[in-house]
């Protein structure tokens, strides 16, 4: 669900900006992600230098459909 909201940026000078933020809506039995989606998450995790043990133990083991 996309919601318009105001976000306060913190930095040299605090300021507000308008943004659309995605809020997940919990559902029962949402199903498994596709292999392509999991692989995209893995590419992003590696690109951003997330810890290798987290990638191997948590992300690579995500079950897919």
C-alpha positions as CSV (number, residue, x, y, z in Angstrom):
1,X,0.0,0.0,0.0
2,X,1.5,3.4,-1.1
3,X,0.9,6.3,1.2
4,X,1.9,9.9,0.8
5,X,3.7,11.2,3.8
6,X,6.3,13.8,5.0
7,X,9.8,12.5,5.7
8,X,12.3,14.6,7.8
9,X,15.8,14.4,6.4
10,X,18.6,14.6,9.0
11,X,21.9,16.2,8.0
12,X,23.5,19.6,8.0
13,X,20.1,21.2,7.9
14,X,17.0,19.3,8.8
15,X,14.2,19.6,6.2
16,X,11.0,17.9,5.3
17,X,10.3,16.4,1.9
18,X,7.2,14.8,0.5
19,X,7.5,11.1,-0.4
20,X,5.4,8.0,-1.2
21,X,6.2,5.2,1.2
22,X,5.3,1.6,0.8
23,X,3.7,0.0,3.8
24,X,3.5,-3.8,3.8
25,X,0.1,-5.3,4.6
26,X,0.4,-8.6,6.4
27,X,-1.5,-11.5,4.7
28,X,-2.1,-15.1,5.7
29,X,-0.1,-17.6,3.8
30,X,1.4,-15.1,1.3
31,X,3.2,-17.8,-0.7
32,X,6.8,-18.2,-1.7
33,X,8.8,-15.6,-3.7
34,X,10.0,-16.5,-7.2
35,X,13.6,-17.6,-7.7
36,X,14.2,-14.4,-9.8
37,X,13.0,-12.2,-6.9
38,X,15.3,-14.0,-4.5
39,X,18.2,-13.7,-6.9
40,X,17.6,-10.0,-7.2
41,X,17.7,-9.7,-3.4
42,X,21.0,-11.6,-3.4
43,X,22.5,-9.3,-6.0
44,X,21.5,-6.2,-4.0
45,X,22.9,-7.7,-0.8
46,X,26.2,-8.4,-2.5
47,X,26.3,-5.0,-4.2
48,X,25.8,-3.2,-0.9
49,X,28.3,-5.3,1.0
50,X,26.0,-7.0,3.4
51,X,27.8,-9.6,5.7
52,X,28.6,-12.8,3.8
53,X,27.3,-15.0,6.7
54,X,23.9,-13.2,6.5
55,X,23.8,-13.7,2.8
56,X,24.7,-17.4,3.1
57,X,22.7,-18.3,6.2
58,X,19.6,-16.2,5.6
59,X,19.2,-15.0,2.1
60,X,20.5,-17.9,0.1
61,X,18.3,-20.3,2.1
62,X,15.1,-18.5,1.2
63,X,12.7,-21.1,-0.2
64,X,11.3,-20.2,-3.6
65,X,8.4,-21.4,-5.7
